Amino acid sequence: MFGYVSKIAKTFRGPSIEERELAYLNQSIDRVDLEYRQRQIDRGMFRGRPNNFL
């Protein structure tokens, strides 16, 4: 019963932060683009952290 309810809830919620980050990384076209995207994620692109330039 609980598994059924959690499955329904999962279909109605949006993708998690980790799922969005992985989808973003999977869209990279080469290694340089992948590394650039990894740096953007590390800087908080999906997590709402402020950019630290120091």
PDB file of N, CA, C and O in Angstrom:
ATOM      1  N   MET A   1       0.820  -1.195   0.000  1.00  0.00           N
ATOM      2  CA  MET A   1       0.000   0.000   0.000  1.00  0.00           C
ATOM      3  C   MET A   1       0.865   1.260   0.000  1.00  0.00           C
ATOM      4  O   MET A   1       0.642   2.177  -0.791  1.00  0.00           O
ATOM      5  N   PHE A   2       1.859   1.295   0.902  1.00  0.00           N
ATOM      6  CA  PHE A   2       2.709   2.484   0.979  1.00  0.00           C
ATOM      7  C   PHE A   2       3.527   2.652  -0.299  1.00  0.00           C
ATOM      8  O   PHE A   2       3.745   3.777  -0.750  1.00  0.00           O
ATOM      9  N   GLY A   3       3.981   1.548  -0.885  1.00  0.00           N
ATOM     10  CA  GLY A   3       4.743   1.630  -2.133  1.00  0.00           C
ATOM     11  C   GLY A   3       3.922   2.239  -3.251  1.00  0.00           C
ATOM     12  O   GLY A   3       4.441   2.996  -4.071  1.00  0.00           O
ATOM     13  N   TYR A   4       2.658   1.915  -3.285  1.00  0.00           N
ATOM     14  CA  TYR A   4       1.757   2.461  -4.291  1.00  0.00           C
ATOM     15  C   TYR A   4       1.599   3.968  -4.112  1.00  0.00           C
ATOM     16  O   TYR A   4       1.630   4.719  -5.087  1.00  0.00           O
ATOM     17  N   VAL A   5       1.433   4.403  -2.886  1.00  0.00           N
ATOM     18  CA  VAL A   5       1.270   5.833  -2.602  1.00  0.00           C
ATOM     19  C   VAL A   5       2.547   6.592  -2.942  1.00  0.00           C
ATOM     20  O   VAL A   5       2.487   7.671  -3.530  1.00  0.00           O
ATOM     21  N   SER A   6       3.694   6.042  -2.580  1.00  0.00           N
ATOM     22  CA  SER A   6       4.952   6.731  -2.879  1.00  0.00           C
ATOM     23  C   SER A   6       5.217   6.774  -4.379  1.00  0.00           C
ATOM     24  O   SER A   6       5.820   7.729  -4.869  1.00  0.00           O
ATOM     25  N   LYS A   7       4.779   5.762  -5.111  1.00  0.00           N
ATOM     26  CA  LYS A   7       4.944   5.759  -6.567  1.00  0.00           C
ATOM     27  C   LYS A   7       4.097   6.862  -7.201  1.00  0.00           C
ATOM     28  O   LYS A   7       4.546   7.544  -8.122  1.00  0.00           O
ATOM     29  N   ILE A   8       2.886   7.032  -6.710  1.00  0.00           N
ATOM     30  CA  ILE A   8       2.015   8.100  -7.213  1.00  0.00           C
ATOM     31  C   ILE A   8       2.610   9.465  -6.872  1.00  0.00           C
ATOM     32  O   ILE A   8       2.616  10.367  -7.710  1.00  0.00           O
ATOM     33  N   ALA A   9       3.103   9.617  -5.658  1.00  0.00           N
ATOM     34  CA  ALA A   9       3.699  10.888  -5.247  1.00  0.00           C
ATOM     35  C   ALA A   9       4.922  11.216  -6.092  1.00  0.00           C
ATOM     36  O   ALA A   9       5.151  12.380  -6.422  1.00  0.00           O
ATOM     37  N   LYS A  10       5.701  10.214  -6.443  1.00  0.00           N
ATOM     38  CA  LYS A  10       6.904  10.431  -7.251  1.00  0.00           C
ATOM     39  C   LYS A  10       6.553  10.918  -8.651  1.00  0.00           C
ATOM     40  O   LYS A  10       7.291  11.717  -9.227  1.00  0.00           O
ATOM     41  N   THR A  11       5.433  10.448  -9.207  1.00  0.00           N
ATOM     42  CA  THR A  11       5.047  10.881 -10.547  1.00  0.00           C
ATOM     43  C   THR A  11       4.586  12.333 -10.573  1.00  0.00           C
ATOM     44  O   THR A  11       4.699  12.995 -11.604  1.00  0.00           O
ATOM     45  N   PHE A  12       4.066  12.840  -9.450  1.00  0.00           N
ATOM     46  CA  PHE A  12       3.560  14.208  -9.418  1.00  0.00           C
ATOM     47  C   PHE A  12       4.591  15.244  -8.998  1.00  0.00           C
ATOM     48  O   PHE A  12       4.389  16.435  -9.231  1.00  0.00           O
ATOM     49  N   ARG A  13       5.669  14.827  -8.398  1.00  0.00           N
ATOM     50  CA  ARG A  13       6.679  15.797  -7.981  1.00  0.00           C
ATOM     51  C   ARG A  13       7.637  16.068  -9.141  1.00  0.00           C
ATOM     52  O   ARG A  13       7.736  15.274 -10.076  1.00  0.00           O
ATOM     53  N   GLY A  14       8.323  17.170  -9.068  1.00  0.00           N
ATOM     54  CA  GLY A  14       9.305  17.505 -10.083  1.00  0.00           C
ATOM     55  C   GLY A  14      10.590  16.727  -9.863  1.00  0.00           C
ATOM     56  O   GLY A  14      10.746  16.052  -8.846  1.00  0.00           O
ATOM     57  N   PRO A  15      11.507  16.820 -10.810  1.00  0.00           N
ATOM     58  CA  PRO A  15      12.783  16.113 -10.648  1.00  0.00           C
ATOM     59  C   PRO A  15      13.592  16.694  -9.492  1.00  0.00           C
ATOM     60  O   PRO A  15      13.548  17.896  -9.228  1.00  0.00           O
ATOM     61  N   SER A  16      14.323  15.830  -8.817  1.00  0.00           N
ATOM     62  CA  SER A  16      15.143  16.281  -7.696  1.00  0.00           C
ATOM     63  C   SER A  16      16.342  17.070  -8.216  1.00  0.00           C
ATOM     64  O   SER A  16      16.619  17.087  -9.415  1.00  0.00           O
ATOM     65  N   ILE A  17      17.031  17.708  -7.311  1.00  0.00           N
ATOM     66  CA  ILE A  17      18.214  18.480  -7.690  1.00  0.00           C
ATOM     67  C   ILE A  17      19.252  17.576  -8.330  1.00  0.00           C
ATOM     68  O   ILE A  17      19.864  17.942  -9.333  1.00  0.00           O
ATOM     69  N   GLU A  18      19.453  16.400  -7.757  1.00  0.00           N
ATOM     70  CA  GLU A  18      20.435  15.464  -8.299  1.00  0.00           C
ATOM     71  C   GLU A  18      20.050  15.013  -9.706  1.00  0.00           C
ATOM     72  O   GLU A  18      20.913  14.883 -10.574  1.00  0.00           O
ATOM     73  N   GLU A  19      18.769  14.775  -9.933  1.00  0.00           N
ATOM     74  CA  GLU A  19      18.310  14.370 -11.262  1.00  0.00           C
ATOM     75  C   GLU A  19      18.500  15.495 -12.272  1.00  0.00           C
ATOM     76  O   GLU A  19      18.884  15.246 -13.415  1.00  0.00           O
ATOM     77  N   ARG A  20      18.234  16.733 -11.856  1.00  0.00           N
ATOM     78  CA  ARG A  20      18.431  17.868 -12.765  1.00  0.00           C
ATOM     79  C   ARG A  20      19.905  18.060 -13.093  1.00  0.00           C
ATOM     80  O   ARG A  20      20.261  18.338 -14.238  1.00  0.00           O
ATOM     81  N   GLU A  21      20.770  17.909 -12.073  1.00  0.00           N
ATOM     82  CA  GLU A  21      22.205  18.046 -12.315  1.00  0.00           C
ATOM     83  C   GLU A  21      22.701  16.973 -13.275  1.00  0.00           C
ATOM     84  O   GLU A  21      23.474  17.264 -14.187  1.00  0.00           O
ATOM     85  N   LEU A  22      22.262  15.739 -13.076  1.00  0.00           N
ATOM     86  CA  LEU A  22      22.694  14.646 -13.942  1.00  0.00           C
ATOM     87  C   LEU A  22      22.214  14.858 -15.377  1.00  0.00           C
ATOM     88  O   LEU A  22      22.963  14.619 -16.324  1.00  0.00           O
ATOM     89  N   ALA A  23      20.979  15.301 -15.538  1.00  0.00           N
ATOM     90  CA  ALA A  23      20.462  15.572 -16.877  1.00  0.00           C
ATOM     91  C   ALA A  23      21.264  16.684 -17.550  1.00  0.00           C
ATOM     92  O   ALA A  23      21.541  16.618 -18.748  1.00  0.00           O
ATOM     93  N   TYR A  24      21.631  17.696 -16.784  1.00  0.00           N
ATOM     94  CA  TYR A  24      22.432  18.800 -17.317  1.00  0.00           C
ATOM     95  C   TYR A  24      23.808  18.305 -17.760  1.00  0.00           C
ATOM     96  O   TYR A  24      24.296  18.687 -18.823  1.00  0.00           O
ATOM     97  N   LEU A  25      24.431  17.456 -16.944  1.00  0.00           N
ATOM     98  CA  LEU A  25      25.740  16.917 -17.301  1.00  0.00           C
ATOM     99  C   LEU A  25      25.649  16.007 -18.521  1.00  0.00           C
ATOM    100  O   LEU A  25      26.560  15.992 -19.349  1.00  0.00           O
ATOM    101  N   ASN A  26      24.581  15.261 -18.638  1.00  0.00           N
ATOM    102  CA  ASN A  26      24.419  14.347 -19.770  1.00  0.00           C
ATOM    103  C   ASN A  26      24.244  15.081 -21.090  1.00  0.00           C
ATOM    104  O   ASN A  26      24.408  14.477 -22.151  1.00  0.00           O
ATOM    105  N   GLN A  27      23.919  16.352 -21.054  1.00  0.00           N
ATOM    106  CA  GLN A  27      23.755  17.137 -22.275  1.00  0.00           C
ATOM    107  C   GLN A  27      25.079  17.674 -22.815  1.00  0.00           C
ATOM    108  O   GLN A  27      25.101  18.302 -23.873  1.00  0.00           O
ATOM    109  N   SER A  28      26.166  17.438 -22.112  1.00  0.00           N
ATOM    110  CA  SER A  28      27.460  17.961 -22.570  1.00  0.00           C
ATOM    111  C   SER A  28      27.867  17.277 -23.868  1.00  0.00           C
ATOM    112  O   SER A  28      27.550  16.111 -24.101  1.00  0.00           O
ATOM    113  N   ILE A  29      28.579  18.029 -24.712  1.00  0.00           N
ATOM    114  CA  ILE A  29      28.933  17.498 -26.028  1.00  0.00           C
ATOM    115  C   ILE A  29      30.376  17.009 -26.108  1.00  0.00           C
ATOM    116  O   ILE A  29      30.711  16.221 -26.992  1.00  0.00           O
ATOM    117  N   ASP A  30      31.226  17.463 -25.201  1.00  0.00           N
ATOM    118  CA  ASP A  30      32.606  16.981 -25.171  1.00  0.00           C
ATOM    119  C   ASP A  30      33.160  17.143 -23.756  1.00  0.00           C
ATOM    120  O   ASP A  30      32.464  17.605 -22.852  1.00  0.00           O
ATOM    121  N   ARG A  31      34.421  16.756 -23.583  1.00  0.00           N
ATOM    122  CA  ARG A  31      35.014  16.780 -22.244  1.00  0.00           C
ATOM    123  C   ARG A  31      35.126  18.197 -21.693  1.00  0.00           C
ATOM    124  O   ARG A  31      34.890  18.423 -20.506  1.00  0.00           O
ATOM    125  N   VAL A  32      35.480  19.136 -22.538  1.00  0.00           N
ATOM    126  CA  VAL A  32      35.619  20.525 -22.096  1.00  0.00           C
ATOM    127  C   VAL A  32      34.269  21.061 -21.622  1.00  0.00           C
ATOM    128  O   VAL A  32      34.185  21.716 -20.583  1.00  0.00           O
ATOM    129  N   ASP A  33      33.227  20.783 -22.378  1.00  0.00           N
ATOM    130  CA  ASP A  33      31.880  21.201 -21.989  1.00  0.00           C
ATOM    131  C   ASP A  33      31.458  20.524 -20.688  1.00  0.00           C
ATOM    132  O   ASP A  33      30.840  21.159 -19.834  1.00  0.00           O
ATOM    133  N   LEU A  34      31.784  19.252 -20.530  1.00  0.00           N
ATOM    134  CA  LEU A  34      31.458  18.529 -19.299  1.00  0.00           C
ATOM    135  C   LEU A  34      32.145  19.164 -18.098  1.00  0.00           C
ATOM    136  O   LEU A  34      31.520  19.357 -17.055  1.00  0.00           O
ATOM    137  N   GLU A  35      33.426  19.488 -18.235  1.00  0.00           N
ATOM    138  CA  GLU A  35      34.161  20.107 -17.132  1.00  0.00           C
ATOM    139  C   GLU A  35      33.594  21.482 -16.798  1.00  0.00           C
ATOM    140  O   GLU A  35      33.522  21.857 -15.628  1.00  0.00           O
ATOM    141  N   TYR A  36      33.193  22.230 -17.817  1.00  0.00           N
ATOM    142  CA  TYR A  36      32.579  23.536 -17.590  1.00  0.00           C
ATOM    143  C   TYR A  36      31.271  23.387 -16.808  1.00  0.00           C
ATOM    144  O   TYR A  36      31.011  24.135 -15.865  1.00  0.00           O
ATOM    145  N   ARG A  37      30.467  22.429 -17.207  1.00  0.00           N
ATOM    146  CA  ARG A  37      29.197  22.190 -16.529  1.00  0.00           C
ATOM    147  C   ARG A  37      29.417  21.713 -15.095  1.00  0.00           C
ATOM    148  O   ARG A  37      28.659  22.086 -14.200  1.00  0.00           O
ATOM    149  N   GLN A  38      30.434  20.904 -14.869  1.00  0.00           N
ATOM    150  CA  GLN A  38      30.746  20.451 -13.513  1.00  0.00           C
ATOM    151  C   GLN A  38      31.126  21.632 -12.623  1.00  0.00           C
ATOM    152  O   GLN A  38      30.723  21.693 -11.462  1.00  0.00           O
ATOM    153  N   ARG A  39      31.902  22.572 -13.169  1.00  0.00           N
ATOM    154  CA  ARG A  39      32.265  23.762 -12.396  1.00  0.00           C
ATOM    155  C   ARG A  39      31.032  24.599 -12.073  1.00  0.00           C
ATOM    156  O   ARG A  39      30.914  25.133 -10.970  1.00  0.00           O
ATOM    157  N   GLN A  40      30.118  24.713 -13.028  1.00  0.00           N
ATOM    158  CA  GLN A  40      28.893  25.466 -12.769  1.00  0.00           C
ATOM    159  C   GLN A  40      28.083  24.828 -11.644  1.00  0.00           C
ATOM    160  O   GLN A  40      27.552  25.528 -10.781  1.00  0.00           O
ATOM    161  N   ILE A  41      27.992  23.517 -11.656  1.00  0.00           N
ATOM    162  CA  ILE A  41      27.255  22.817 -10.603  1.00  0.00           C
ATOM    163  C   ILE A  41      27.962  22.993  -9.268  1.00  0.00           C
ATOM    164  O   ILE A  41      27.309  23.212  -8.247  1.00  0.00           O
ATOM    165  N   ASP A  42      29.292  22.900  -9.261  1.00  0.00           N
ATOM    166  CA  ASP A  42      30.044  23.090  -8.022  1.00  0.00           C
ATOM    167  C   ASP A  42      29.849  24.486  -7.450  1.00  0.00           C
ATOM    168  O   ASP A  42      29.920  24.678  -6.236  1.00  0.00           O
ATOM    169  N   ARG A  43      29.605  25.455  -8.314  1.00  0.00           N
ATOM    170  CA  ARG A  43      29.382  26.834  -7.864  1.00  0.00           C
ATOM    171  C   ARG A  43      27.953  27.067  -7.393  1.00  0.00           C
ATOM    172  O   ARG A  43      27.624  28.168  -6.951  1.00  0.00           O
ATOM    173  N   GLY A  44      27.101  26.053  -7.480  1.00  0.00           N
ATOM    174  CA  GLY A  44      25.758  26.167  -6.939  1.00  0.00           C
ATOM    175  C   GLY A  44      24.685  26.530  -7.936  1.00  0.00           C
ATOM    176  O   GLY A  44      23.683  27.140  -7.563  1.00  0.00           O
ATOM    177  N   MET A  45      24.863  26.178  -9.177  1.00  0.00           N
ATOM    178  CA  MET A  45      23.898  26.536 -10.207  1.00  0.00           C
ATOM    179  C   MET A  45      22.486  26.029  -9.886  1.00  0.00           C
ATOM    180  O   MET A  45      21.512  26.740 -10.131  1.00  0.00           O
ATOM    181  N   PHE A  46      22.364  24.834  -9.351  1.00  0.00           N
ATOM    182  CA  PHE A  46      21.056  24.247  -9.080  1.00  0.00           C
ATOM    183  C   PHE A  46      20.668  24.313  -7.608  1.00  0.00           C
ATOM    184  O   PHE A  46      19.533  23.984  -7.263  1.00  0.00           O
ATOM    185  N   ARG A  47      21.557  24.717  -6.754  1.00  0.00           N
ATOM    186  CA  ARG A  47      21.290  24.650  -5.325  1.00  0.00           C
ATOM    187  C   ARG A  47      21.052  26.010  -4.686  1.00  0.00           C
ATOM    188  O   ARG A  47      20.819  26.086  -3.480  1.00  0.00           O
ATOM    189  N   GLY A  48      21.104  27.071  -5.453  1.00  0.00           N
ATOM    190  CA  GLY A  48      20.774  28.379  -4.924  1.00  0.00           C
ATOM    191  C   GLY A  48      21.835  28.988  -4.033  1.00  0.00           C
ATOM    192  O   GLY A  48      21.545  29.933  -3.298  1.00  0.00           O
ATOM    193  N   ARG A  49      23.059  28.476  -4.074  1.00  0.00           N
ATOM    194  CA  ARG A  49      24.121  29.065  -3.267  1.00  0.00           C
ATOM    195  C   ARG A  49      24.665  30.292  -3.981  1.00  0.00           C
ATOM    196  O   ARG A  49      24.664  30.345  -5.210  1.00  0.00           O
ATOM    197  N   PRO A  50      25.123  31.263  -3.232  1.00  0.00           N
ATOM    198  CA  PRO A  50      25.710  32.443  -3.869  1.00  0.00           C
ATOM    199  C   PRO A  50      27.041  32.097  -4.532  1.00  0.00           C
ATOM    200  O   PRO A  50      27.753  31.198  -4.086  1.00  0.00           O
ATOM    201  N   ASN A  51      27.360  32.814  -5.586  1.00  0.00           N
ATOM    202  CA  ASN A  51      28.635  32.601  -6.269  1.00  0.00           C
ATOM    203  C   ASN A  51      29.760  33.214  -5.460  1.00  0.00           C
ATOM    204  O   ASN A  51      29.710  34.394  -5.112  1.00  0.00           O
ATOM    205  N   ASN A  52      30.765  32.425  -5.160  1.00  0.00           N
ATOM    206  CA  ASN A  52      31.949  32.916  -4.458  1.00  0.00           C
ATOM    207  C   ASN A  52      33.079  33.036  -5.466  1.00  0.00           C
ATOM    208  O   ASN A  52      33.494  32.043  -6.065  1.00  0.00           O
ATOM    209  N   PHE A  53      33.569  34.232  -5.649  1.00  0.00           N
ATOM    210  CA  PHE A  53      34.606  34.459  -6.637  1.00  0.00           C
ATOM    211  C   PHE A  53      35.995  34.466  -6.036  1.00  0.00           C
ATOM    212  O   PHE A  53      36.961  34.715  -6.757  1.00  0.00           O
ATOM    213  N   LEU A  54      36.137  34.209  -4.771  1.00  0.00           N
ATOM    214  CA  LEU A  54      37.449  34.203  -4.124  1.00  0.00           C
ATOM    215  C   LEU A  54      38.046  32.833  -4.123  1.00  0.00           C
ATOM    216  O   LEU A  54      39.152  32.643  -3.618  1.00  0.00           O
TER     217      LEU A  54
END
